[in-house]
Amino acid sequence: MMRVISGVRIPDSQLAREAAELVRSYEDDMLFNHSVRVYVFGAMKGLRQKLKFDSELLYVAALFHDLGLVDHYHTQTKRFEVDGADAAREFLRARGIAEPQADLVWEAIALHTTPGIPQYMRPEIALTNAGVLVDVVGIGYDDYTPEQRDQVISAFPRGDFKNDFLKVQTCSALKKPQTTFGTVNFDYIEDHDPSFRKPNACTRIRNTPWQS
């Protein structure tokens, strides 16, 4: 049955249902509800700005965007964003989705924490990032009416989101700190252990084998 939240339809195609079922089997309520809120907030912004976007691809990107934080999809060498992006692309390829569309979802997930770039890219990428920003750090909060925000939270509750999300992100970052250098993900390590030192870009440049 089609579900509508503040004017936004939750995709109900076979692909959308299978994506939700897969992600739901690995994520807890906190991460899953966050992922759907990301879709709804992103889609609301897209509709408000009259953007042309594929709601199904946006939904898959939103659902999978934090899947790299769960143990089953965690790798030791890749950023968690890439782990989730790889999982989404594999999911889409297995269901016959064309490579350009699968790559678009990959990019939306891989770039969802990158500041200053996604908003200039294709709508599915920009809106995934926008949904993340409003739900996690409140950027764009006032662009939604209190009624809109209440409807989203009523459908997909936040619970103790701030604390629970910080715990999950910190745990992931501590497992593979080398993947966080130069990204916002290092903030979780620094907040957990202010004494932790990361490689400095200036030092790296000075210490290259080049003579000058």
N, CA and C of each residue as an Amber inpcrd file, in Angstrom:
protein
   636
   0.8490000  -1.2060000   0.0000000   0.0000000   0.0000000   0.0000000
   0.8790000   1.2480000   0.0000000   0.5920000   2.1860000  -0.9010000
   1.3690000   3.4080000  -1.0060000   1.2350000   4.2520000   0.2630000
   2.3850000   4.6950000   0.7870000   2.3870000   5.5220000   1.9840000
   2.8320000   6.9250000   1.6000000   2.0980000   7.9260000   2.0720000
   2.4070000   9.3110000   1.7540000   2.6660000  10.0640000   3.0480000
   3.7970000  10.7570000   3.1100000   4.1660000  11.5270000   4.2960000
   4.4020000  12.9670000   3.8790000   3.5620000  13.8510000   4.3430000
   3.6650000  15.2710000   4.0340000   3.8360000  15.5090000   2.5310000
   3.0460000  14.8050000   1.7460000   3.0710000  14.9900000   0.3030000
   4.1010000  14.1690000  -0.4420000   4.9350000  13.4460000   0.2850000
   5.9770000  12.6220000  -0.3390000   5.5580000  11.1580000  -0.3100000
   5.5610000  10.5390000  -1.4650000   5.2150000   9.1250000  -1.5480000
   6.4430000   8.2560000  -1.2950000   6.2960000   7.2850000  -0.4100000
   7.3540000   6.3040000  -0.2020000   7.2610000   5.2970000  -1.3490000
   8.3060000   5.1380000  -2.1500000   8.2470000   4.2020000  -3.2810000
   7.8180000   2.8040000  -2.8440000   6.9800000   2.1770000  -3.6620000
   6.4280000   0.8730000  -3.3050000   6.5800000  -0.1380000  -4.4450000
   7.5390000   0.1020000  -5.3200000   7.8080000  -0.8490000  -6.3960000
   8.4760000  -2.0930000  -5.8080000   8.6040000  -3.1300000  -6.6120000
   9.2870000  -4.3310000  -6.1360000  10.7190000  -4.0200000  -5.7490000
  11.3900000  -3.1980000  -6.5520000  12.7690000  -2.8160000  -6.2460000
  12.8410000  -2.0870000  -4.9130000  11.9320000  -1.1490000  -4.6970000
  11.9220000  -0.3750000  -3.4580000  11.6480000  -1.2670000  -2.2540000
  10.7020000  -2.1800000  -2.3990000  10.3830000  -3.0800000  -1.2870000
  11.5570000  -4.0040000  -0.9630000  12.2170000  -4.5060000  -1.9930000
  13.3610000  -5.3850000  -1.7640000  14.5180000  -4.6230000  -1.1200000
  14.7150000  -3.3800000  -1.5330000  15.7660000  -2.5630000  -0.9300000
  15.4830000  -2.3320000   0.5500000  14.2490000  -1.9690000   0.8620000
  13.8790000  -1.7230000   2.2530000  14.0020000  -2.9910000   3.0870000
  13.5990000  -4.1180000   2.5140000  13.6780000  -5.3830000   3.2370000
  15.1260000  -5.7580000   3.5380000  16.0030000  -5.5750000   2.5540000
  17.4110000  -5.9000000   2.7700000  18.0200000  -5.0110000   3.8470000
  17.8430000  -3.7060000   3.6950000  18.4350000  -2.7740000   4.6570000
  17.8500000  -2.9900000   6.0450000  16.5580000  -3.2250000   6.1170000
  15.9000000  -3.4230000   7.4160000  16.4310000  -4.6580000   8.1210000
  16.8890000  -5.6500000   7.3600000  17.3850000  -6.8840000   7.9700000
  18.7420000  -6.6970000   8.6350000  19.4300000  -5.5950000   8.3220000
  20.7520000  -5.3630000   8.8990000  20.8070000  -4.1550000   9.8300000
  19.9450000  -3.1770000   9.6130000  19.9900000  -1.9680000  10.4260000
  18.9860000  -2.0230000  11.5670000  19.3400000  -1.3650000  12.6690000
  18.3920000  -1.2560000  13.7780000  17.4000000  -0.1320000  13.4780000
  16.4680000   0.0870000  14.4000000  15.4380000   1.1040000  14.1840000
  16.0460000   2.4850000  13.9860000  17.0860000   2.7890000  14.7560000
  17.6880000   4.1160000  14.6760000  18.1990000   4.4120000  13.2700000
  19.0220000   3.5250000  12.7180000  19.5960000   3.7630000  11.3960000
  18.5490000   3.6730000  10.2880000  17.6400000   2.7060000  10.4060000
  16.6390000   2.5520000   9.3490000  15.7040000   3.7560000   9.2980000
  15.2120000   4.1860000  10.4520000  14.3200000   5.3460000  10.4720000
  15.0350000   6.5890000   9.9490000  16.2930000   6.7390000  10.3390000
  17.0880000   7.8630000   9.8310000  17.1700000   7.8110000   8.3080000
  17.4090000   6.6310000   7.7620000  17.5600000   6.4860000   6.3150000
  16.2880000   6.8750000   5.5710000  15.1400000   6.4820000   6.0970000
  13.8890000   6.8510000   5.4290000  13.6150000   8.3450000   5.5940000
  13.9520000   8.8970000   6.7600000  13.7880000  10.3460000   6.9330000
  14.6450000  11.1040000   5.9200000  15.8520000  10.6000000   5.6670000
  16.7220000  11.2320000   4.6730000  16.0200000  11.2880000   3.3220000
  15.3750000  10.1930000   2.9540000  14.6390000  10.1870000   1.6830000
  13.5080000  11.2090000   1.7000000  12.7120000  11.1970000   2.7470000
  11.5370000  12.0770000   2.7840000  11.9590000  13.5440000   2.7620000
  12.9330000  13.8940000   3.6020000  13.3880000  15.2890000   3.6120000
  14.0020000  15.6780000   2.2680000  14.7890000  14.7690000   1.6870000
  15.3870000  15.0570000   0.3920000  14.3400000  15.2170000  -0.6930000
  13.3580000  14.3190000  -0.7150000  12.2940000  14.3970000  -1.7190000
  11.4530000  15.6520000  -1.5320000  11.1890000  16.0270000  -0.2850000
  10.4250000  17.2470000  -0.0260000  11.1510000  18.4620000  -0.5870000
  12.4630000  18.4930000  -0.4020000  13.2390000  19.6130000  -0.9460000
  13.1930000  19.6000000  -2.4650000  13.3100000  18.4150000  -3.0480000
  13.2560000  18.3140000  -4.4970000  11.9320000  18.7900000  -5.0630000
  10.8420000  18.4200000  -4.4090000   9.5210000  18.8650000  -4.8520000
   9.3600000  20.3700000  -4.6660000   9.8630000  20.8690000  -3.5570000
   9.7590000  22.3040000  -3.2780000  10.5120000  23.1210000  -4.3260000
  11.6570000  22.5840000  -4.7550000  12.4760000  23.2910000  -5.7450000
  12.1200000  22.9130000  -7.1800000  11.0910000  22.0680000  -7.3130000
  10.6270000  21.6250000  -8.6370000  11.7450000  20.9720000  -9.4550000
  12.5270000  20.1340000  -8.7830000  13.5960000  19.4040000  -9.4590000
  13.0500000  18.1200000 -10.0720000  13.6520000  17.6940000 -11.1510000
  13.3040000  16.4140000 -11.7620000  14.2600000  15.3570000 -11.2210000
  13.7260000  14.4250000 -10.4640000  14.5740000  13.3840000  -9.8850000
  13.8400000  12.0570000  -9.8950000  14.6140000  10.9840000  -9.8630000
  14.0570000   9.6350000  -9.8350000  13.8320000   9.2560000  -8.3750000
  12.5850000   9.2370000  -7.9460000  12.2840000   8.9860000  -6.5340000
  12.7340000   7.5960000  -6.1000000  12.6750000   6.6270000  -7.0030000
  13.0830000   5.2690000  -6.6590000  14.5850000   5.1960000  -6.4010000
  15.3740000   5.8420000  -7.2560000  16.8230000   5.8530000  -7.0610000
  17.2030000   6.6590000  -5.8190000  16.5080000   7.7590000  -5.5890000
  16.7620000   8.5420000  -4.3790000  16.4530000   7.7110000  -3.1400000
  15.3830000   6.9560000  -3.1920000  14.9900000   6.1070000  -2.0680000
  16.0480000   5.0460000  -1.7920000  16.5420000   4.3930000  -2.8340000
  17.5780000   3.3720000  -2.6520000  18.8480000   4.0020000  -2.0890000
  19.2250000   5.1580000  -2.6070000  20.4180000   5.8370000  -2.0970000
  20.2670000   6.1670000  -0.6160000  19.1080000   6.6860000  -0.2470000
  18.8700000   7.0290000   1.1550000  18.8820000   5.7900000   2.0410000
  18.2590000   4.7140000   1.5780000  18.2110000   3.4900000   2.3780000
  19.5980000   2.9230000   2.6270000  20.4310000   2.9140000   1.6030000
  21.7400000   2.2740000   1.6940000  22.8390000   3.1950000   2.2250000
  22.5560000   4.4810000   2.4030000  23.6560000   5.4230000   2.6140000
  24.4620000   5.1580000   3.8790000  23.8850000   4.5570000   4.8960000
  24.6220000   4.2540000   6.1290000  24.8390000   2.7600000   6.3370000
  24.5950000   1.9640000   5.3120000  24.7330000   0.5170000   5.4810000
  26.1790000   0.1210000   5.7630000  27.1200000   0.9560000   5.3520000
  28.5260000   0.6820000   5.6320000  28.8880000   0.7870000   7.0990000
  27.9610000   1.2580000   7.9230000  28.2140000   1.3490000   9.3630000
  27.9260000   0.0400000  10.0840000  27.2310000  -0.8870000   9.4340000
  26.8960000  -2.1520000  10.0940000  27.9730000  -3.1840000   9.8010000
  28.1590000  -4.1060000  10.7320000  29.2720000  -5.0540000  10.6490000
  29.2780000  -5.8680000   9.3570000  28.1110000  -6.2630000   8.8860000
  28.0540000  -7.1360000   7.7090000  28.6780000  -6.4910000   6.4730000
  28.5710000  -5.1770000   6.3670000  29.0850000  -4.4780000   5.1880000
  30.3670000  -3.7010000   5.4720000  30.8520000  -3.7930000   6.6820000
  32.0630000  -3.0800000   7.0780000  33.2940000  -3.7150000   6.4490000
  34.1440000  -2.8940000   5.8260000  35.4540000  -3.3560000   5.3720000
  36.5170000  -2.5730000   6.1220000  37.7140000  -3.0820000   6.1360000
  38.7720000  -2.4420000   6.9060000  39.4950000  -1.3530000   6.1230000
  39.3580000  -1.3680000   4.8050000  40.1770000  -0.4710000   3.9870000
  39.4120000   0.6620000   3.3140000  38.0910000   0.6140000   3.3120000
  37.3060000   1.6340000   2.6200000  36.5420000   2.5080000   3.6030000
  36.2980000   3.7520000   3.2060000  35.4180000   4.6090000   3.9860000
  34.0400000   3.9660000   4.0760000  33.3410000   4.2110000   5.1670000
  32.0320000   3.5760000   5.3370000  31.0710000   3.9880000   4.2270000
  31.2350000   5.1990000   3.7140000  30.3770000   5.6510000   2.6240000
  30.5520000   4.7650000   1.3850000  31.7900000   4.3820000   1.1120000
  32.0680000   3.5360000  -0.0500000  31.5380000   2.1220000   0.1780000
  31.6360000   1.6400000   1.4050000  31.0650000   0.3190000   1.7150000
  29.5710000   0.2930000   1.4000000  28.8640000   1.3320000   1.8170000
  27.4330000   1.4040000   1.5370000  27.1460000   1.5860000   0.0570000
  27.9570000   2.4060000  -0.6000000  27.7760000   2.6410000  -2.0330000
  27.9960000   1.3610000  -2.8320000  29.0230000   0.6080000  -2.4640000
  29.2930000  -0.6630000  -3.1430000  28.1260000  -1.6360000  -2.9720000
  27.5810000  -1.6810000  -1.7590000  26.4580000  -2.5840000  -1.4910000
  25.2420000  -2.2070000  -2.3350000  24.9800000  -0.9160000  -2.4450000
  23.8310000  -0.4570000  -3.2290000  24.0130000  -0.7740000  -4.7080000
  25.2080000  -0.5340000  -5.2210000  25.4380000  -0.8000000  -6.6450000
  25.3280000  -2.2920000  -6.9470000  25.8480000  -3.1130000  -6.0520000
  25.7290000  -4.5610000  -6.2310000  24.2600000  -4.9820000  -6.2120000
  23.4960000  -4.4120000  -5.2960000  22.0620000  -4.7020000  -5.2010000
  21.3470000  -4.3390000  -6.5040000  21.6490000  -3.1750000  -7.0340000
  20.9820000  -2.7100000  -8.2460000  21.4030000  -3.5170000  -9.4700000
  22.6780000  -3.8020000  -9.5760000  23.1580000  -4.6060000 -10.7070000
  22.4940000  -5.9790000 -10.7220000  22.3530000  -6.5640000  -9.5420000
  21.7620000  -7.9020000  -9.4470000  20.3130000  -7.9140000  -9.8970000
  19.6940000  -6.7380000  -9.9480000  18.2880000  -6.6520000 -10.3460000
  18.1180000  -6.0130000 -11.7180000  19.2000000  -5.9770000 -12.4640000
  19.1270000  -5.5350000 -13.8470000  19.0420000  -4.0460000 -14.0700000
  19.3470000  -3.2610000 -13.0470000  19.3290000  -1.8080000 -13.2190000
  20.5340000  -1.3900000 -14.0570000  20.3170000  -0.5140000 -15.0120000
  21.3750000  -0.0820000 -15.9180000  22.5360000   0.5560000 -15.1600000
  23.7270000   0.4060000 -15.7260000  24.9360000   0.8880000 -15.0530000
  24.9120000   2.3850000 -14.7360000  24.4470000   3.2530000 -15.6240000
  24.4180000   4.6770000 -15.2760000  23.5740000   4.9750000 -14.0400000
  22.4470000   4.2900000 -13.9000000  21.5960000   4.4980000 -12.7280000
  22.2500000   3.9330000 -11.4630000  22.8720000   2.7610000 -11.6010000
  23.5670000   2.1660000 -10.4570000  24.7260000   3.0520000 -10.0200000
  25.4350000   3.6190000 -10.9930000  26.5510000   4.5100000 -10.6740000
  26.0620000   5.8020000 -10.0230000  24.9030000   6.2850000 -10.4500000
  24.3370000   7.4980000  -9.8570000  24.0450000   7.2790000  -8.3780000
  23.4730000   6.1510000  -8.0470000  23.2090000   5.8300000  -6.6440000
  24.5200000   5.6900000  -5.8850000  25.5090000   5.0550000  -6.5140000
  26.8260000   4.9110000  -5.8770000  27.3880000   6.2780000  -5.5210000
  27.3310000   7.2070000  -6.4530000  27.8650000   8.5470000  -6.2110000
  27.0980000   9.2640000  -5.1040000  25.7890000   9.1210000  -5.1020000
  24.9760000   9.7840000  -4.0770000  25.3670000   9.3210000  -2.6850000
  25.6320000   8.0310000  -2.5440000  26.0000000   7.4860000  -1.2390000
  27.4410000   7.8270000  -0.8920000  28.3410000   7.6470000  -1.8490000
  29.7610000   7.8840000  -1.5900000  30.0340000   9.3310000  -1.2010000
  29.2330000  10.2560000  -1.7070000  29.4740000  11.6800000  -1.4640000
  28.5690000  12.2810000  -0.3920000  27.8050000  11.4520000   0.3050000
  26.7710000  12.0430000   1.1650000  27.3120000  12.7970000   2.3710000
  28.5760000  12.5810000   2.7490000  29.1600000  13.3530000   3.8540000
  30.1440000  14.4040000   3.3630000  30.3270000  14.5140000   2.0550000
  31.3110000  15.4430000   1.4940000  30.7320000  16.8510000   1.4360000
  31.3820000  17.8210000   2.0900000  30.8400000  19.1790000   2.0850000
  31.1750000  19.9320000   0.7970000  30.2350000  20.7590000   0.3580000
  30.5170000  21.7110000  -0.6970000  30.5000000  21.2110000  -2.1250000
  30.1820000  19.9430000  -2.3590000  30.1940000  19.4040000  -3.7220000
  28.8440000  18.8360000  -4.1630000  28.2020000  17.9770000  -3.3570000
  26.9750000  17.3120000  -3.8220000  25.8820000  18.2490000  -4.3150000
  25.7670000  19.4250000  -3.7260000  24.6730000  20.3230000  -4.1110000
  24.7870000  20.8230000  -5.5490000  25.9600000  20.6460000  -6.1630000
  26.1460000  21.0810000  -7.5430000  26.0350000  19.9250000  -8.5360000
  25.6960000  18.7530000  -8.0360000  25.6170000  17.5690000  -8.8820000
  24.1630000  17.2160000  -9.1870000  23.9450000  16.0610000  -9.7740000
  22.5950000  15.6730000 -10.1780000  21.6530000  15.6230000  -8.9730000
  20.3650000  15.8580000  -9.1880000  19.4160000  15.9770000  -8.0810000
  19.4450000  14.8240000  -7.0890000  19.5750000  13.5920000  -7.5650000
  19.5780000  12.4530000  -6.6400000  20.7590000  12.5230000  -5.6750000
  21.8830000  13.0340000  -6.1650000  23.0730000  13.1880000  -5.3190000
  22.8730000  14.3440000  -4.3480000  22.4290000  15.4760000  -4.8860000
  22.2220000  16.6620000  -4.0570000  21.1640000  16.4330000  -2.9870000
  20.0980000  15.7360000  -3.3340000  18.9990000  15.5490000  -2.3870000
  19.3160000  14.5100000  -1.3230000  20.1290000  13.5180000  -1.6630000
  20.5850000  12.5810000  -0.6240000  21.3960000  13.3350000   0.4130000
  22.3150000  14.1560000  -0.0460000  23.1330000  14.9670000   0.8520000
  22.2770000  15.9240000   1.6690000  21.3020000  16.5600000   1.0290000
  20.4380000  17.5130000   1.7320000  19.6280000  16.8250000   2.8180000
  19.1220000  15.6310000   2.5220000  18.3690000  14.8880000   3.5250000
  19.2170000  14.5150000   4.7190000  20.4610000  14.1310000   4.4480000
  21.3880000  13.8000000   5.5320000  21.6690000  15.0330000   6.3780000
  21.9340000  16.1450000   5.7240000  22.2980000  17.3570000   6.4520000
  21.1910000  17.8290000   7.3850000  19.9510000  17.8100000   6.9190000
  18.8760000  18.3020000   7.7800000  18.6130000  17.3330000   8.9220000
  18.6940000  16.0360000   8.6770000  18.3580000  15.0700000   9.7190000
  19.4730000  14.9040000  10.7420000  20.7180000  15.0830000  10.3220000
  21.8420000  14.8500000  11.2420000  22.2930000  16.1300000  11.9320000
  22.5370000  17.1880000  11.1660000  23.0890000  18.4040000  11.7680000
  22.1470000  19.6050000  11.6860000  20.9480000  19.4100000  11.1480000
  19.9490000  20.4760000  11.1780000  20.0940000  21.5440000  10.1140000
  20.9880000  21.3470000   9.1340000  21.1190000  22.3280000   8.0620000
  19.8730000  22.2600000   7.1760000  19.1830000  23.3810000   7.0620000
  17.9330000  23.4190000   6.3110000  16.7040000  23.1250000   7.1590000
  16.8760000  23.0210000   8.4640000  15.7780000  22.6940000   9.3840000
  14.5790000  23.6200000   9.1980000  14.8430000  24.9200000   9.0870000
  13.7540000  25.8940000   8.9920000  13.1260000  25.9640000   7.6050000
  13.6680000  25.2150000   6.6590000  13.0480000  25.1570000   5.3350000
  11.7970000  24.2770000   5.3370000  11.6200000  23.5340000   6.4190000
  10.4560000  22.6540000   6.5700000   9.5620000  23.2240000   7.6650000
   8.2770000  23.1570000   7.4730000   7.3580000  23.6770000   8.4830000
   7.3410000  22.7400000   9.6900000   6.9440000  23.2530000  10.8590000
   6.8240000  22.3780000  12.0250000   5.9160000  21.1820000  11.7490000
   4.8480000  21.4090000  10.9790000   3.9310000  20.3200000  10.6590000
   4.6230000  19.2560000   9.8080000   5.4300000  19.6890000   8.8560000
   6.1560000  18.7290000   8.0180000   7.1410000  17.9160000   8.8460000
   7.8810000  18.5910000   9.6960000   8.8580000  17.8860000  10.5300000
   8.1570000  16.9030000  11.4550000   7.0430000  17.3270000  12.0420000
   6.3090000  16.4520000  12.9580000   5.7750000  15.2150000  12.2440000
   5.3030000  15.3910000  11.0280000   4.7760000  14.2450000  10.2830000
   5.8750000  13.2290000   9.9800000   7.0490000  13.7220000   9.6200000
   8.1660000  12.8200000   9.3200000   8.5960000  12.0700000  10.5730000
   8.7230000  12.7870000  11.6760000   9.1790000  12.1610000  12.9210000
   8.1240000  11.2230000  13.4890000   6.8650000  11.5590000  13.2900000
   5.7950000  10.6750000  13.7550000   5.8320000   9.3500000  13.0020000
   6.1190000   9.4140000  11.7060000   6.1640000   8.2000000  10.8900000
   7.4350000   7.3970000  11.1370000   8.5500000   8.1090000  11.3250000
   9.8470000   7.4520000  11.5230000  10.5620000   8.1370000  12.6850000
  10.2360000   7.7140000  13.9230000  10.7040000   8.3880000  15.1370000
  12.2240000   8.4840000  15.2490000  12.6670000   9.5750000  15.8820000
  14.0950000   9.7920000  16.0990000  14.6070000   9.0400000  17.3220000
  13.7590000   8.8550000  18.3210000  14.2400000   8.2200000  19.5410000
  15.3670000   9.0550000  20.1360000  16.4400000   8.3960000  20.5940000
  17.6110000   9.1040000  21.1240000  18.6560000   9.2140000  20.0140000
  18.2280000   9.7650000  18.8870000  19.0510000   9.7260000  17.6790000
  20.4280000  10.3380000  17.8640000  20.5020000  11.5150000  18.4520000
  21.7980000  12.1910000  18.5530000  22.8410000  11.3030000  19.2160000
  22.5210000  10.7840000  20.3820000  23.4880000   9.9650000  21.1160000
  23.7420000   8.6230000  20.4390000  22.6900000   7.9810000  19.9690000
  22.8530000   6.6680000  19.3370000  23.6390000   6.7680000  18.0330000
  23.3700000   7.8070000  17.2640000  24.0750000   7.9820000  15.9950000
  25.5550000   8.2720000  16.2310000  25.8400000   9.1020000  17.2130000
  27.2390000   9.3950000  17.5300000  27.9890000   8.1340000  17.9430000
  27.3390000   7.2710000  18.7010000  27.9820000   6.0220000  19.1250000
  28.3230000   5.1430000  17.9320000  27.3790000   5.0010000  17.0110000
  27.6010000   4.1420000  15.8390000  28.6960000   4.7150000  14.9490000
  28.6510000   6.0060000  14.7090000  29.6620000   6.6270000  13.8600000
  31.0450000   6.5570000  14.4990000  31.1130000   6.7880000  15.7940000
  32.3990000   6.7320000  16.4850000  32.9660000   5.3320000  16.4570000
  32.1310000   4.3480000  16.6940000  32.5690000   2.9520000  16.6640000
  33.1370000   2.6030000  15.2950000  32.4670000   3.0140000  14.2470000
  32.9400000   2.7380000  12.8900000  34.2680000   3.4270000  12.6200000
  34.3780000   4.6830000  13.0110000  35.6090000   5.4370000  12.7570000
  36.7970000   4.8550000  13.5070000  36.5670000   4.4080000  14.7320000
  37.6570000   3.8480000  15.5370000  38.1490000   2.5160000  14.9860000
  37.2840000   1.8080000  14.2570000  37.6860000   0.5220000  13.6880000
  38.6650000   0.6950000  12.5330000  38.5770000   1.8200000  11.8410000
  39.4560000   2.0530000  10.6870000  39.7710000   3.5450000  10.5640000
  40.5280000   4.0580000  11.5370000  40.8050000   5.4960000  11.5750000
  41.5080000   6.0210000  10.3290000  42.2810000   5.1620000   9.6660000
  43.0170000   5.6150000   8.4850000  42.0930000   6.0390000   7.3520000
  40.8490000   5.6070000   7.3920000  39.9000000   5.9860000   6.3380000
  39.2160000   7.3140000   6.6320000  39.4500000   7.8750000   7.8040000
  38.7450000   9.0960000   8.1980000  39.5650000  10.3580000   7.9880000
  40.8650000  10.2150000   7.7500000  41.7130000  11.3920000   7.6380000
  41.2920000  12.2430000   6.4360000  41.1160000  13.5330000   6.6780000
  40.6820000  14.4340000   5.6230000  39.1880000  14.4330000   5.3840000
  38.4250000  13.7780000   6.2510000  36.9680000  13.7270000   6.1080000
  36.3070000  14.1680000   7.4120000  35.0040000  14.4130000   7.3440000
  34.2790000  14.7820000   8.5580000  34.2430000  13.6250000   9.5510000
  34.5070000  12.4210000   9.0810000  34.4490000  11.2630000   9.9700000
  35.5340000  11.2840000  11.0360000  36.6080000  12.0460000  10.7860000
  37.6410000  12.1450000  11.8110000  37.1230000  12.8730000  13.0410000
  36.1120000  13.7100000  12.8740000  35.5490000  14.4390000  14.0160000
  35.0750000  13.4870000  15.1090000  34.5700000  12.3210000  14.7160000
  34.0890000  11.3610000  15.7130000  35.2430000  10.8270000  16.5550000
  36.3820000  10.6040000  15.9220000  37.5550000  10.1330000  16.6620000
  38.0670000  11.2410000  17.5670000  38.1620000  12.4460000  17.0400000
  38.6770000  13.5760000  17.8080000  37.7870000  13.8780000  19.0080000
  36.4820000  13.7410000  18.8410000  35.5610000  13.9600000  19.9500000
  35.7320000  12.8840000  21.0140000  35.9960000  11.6630000  20.5720000
  36.1890000  10.5370000  21.4920000  37.5370000  10.6180000  22.1920000
  38.5800000  11.0250000  21.4640000  39.9370000  11.0710000  22.0100000
  40.6590000  12.2930000  21.4460000  40.5540000  13.4410000  22.1280000
  41.1650000  14.6790000  21.6340000  42.6780000  14.5880000  21.4460000
  43.3190000  13.6100000  22.0790000  44.7770000  13.4860000  21.9740000
  45.2130000  12.7250000  20.7190000  44.2470000  12.1320000  20.0130000
  44.5880000  11.3440000  18.8190000  45.1430000  12.2690000  17.7420000
  46.2880000  11.8930000  17.1770000  46.9170000  12.7040000  16.1450000
  46.7580000  12.0440000  14.7780000  46.2830000  12.8040000  13.8350000
  46.1800000  12.2910000  12.4710000  47.3120000  12.8600000  11.6250000
  47.6490000  12.1790000  10.5320000  48.6980000  12.7010000   9.6560000
  48.3400000  14.0950000   9.1570000  49.3220000  14.9670000   9.1310000
  49.1180000  16.3370000   8.6940000  49.4970000  16.4630000   7.2220000
  48.6330000  17.0910000   6.4200000  48.8940000  17.2030000   4.9850000
  50.1790000  17.9670000   4.7060000  50.4530000  18.9890000   5.5060000
  51.6760000  19.7750000   5.3010000  52.9150000  18.9230000   5.5620000
  52.8620000  18.1230000   6.6290000  53.9830000  17.2370000   6.9460000
  54.1780000  16.2040000   5.8470000  53.0950000  15.6830000   5.3330000
  53.1930000  14.7070000   4.2480000  53.8870000  15.3050000   3.0300000
  53.5370000  16.5380000   2.6990000  54.1500000  17.1950000   1.5410000
  55.6410000  17.3780000   1.7700000  56.0070000  17.8400000   2.9670000
  57.4240000  18.0770000   3.2680000  58.2360000  16.7880000   3.2840000
  57.5970000  15.6770000   3.6200000  58.3130000  14.4050000   3.7720000
  58.2580000  13.5090000   2.5370000  57.7920000  14.0310000   1.4110000
  57.8020000  13.2110000   0.1980000  59.2400000  12.9830000  -0.2540000
  59.4930000  11.9580000  -1.0720000  60.8590000  11.6890000  -1.5390000
  61.3710000  12.6910000  -2.5660000  60.5070000  13.6070000  -3.0080000
  60.9600000  14.6120000  -3.9620000  61.9520000  15.5750000  -3.3050000
  62.9130000  16.0630000  -4.0900000  63.9310000  16.9670000  -3.5370000
  63.3730000  18.3570000  -3.2680000  62.3360000  18.7290000  -3.9870000
  61.7660000  20.0620000  -3.7660000  60.2570000  20.0280000  -3.9940000
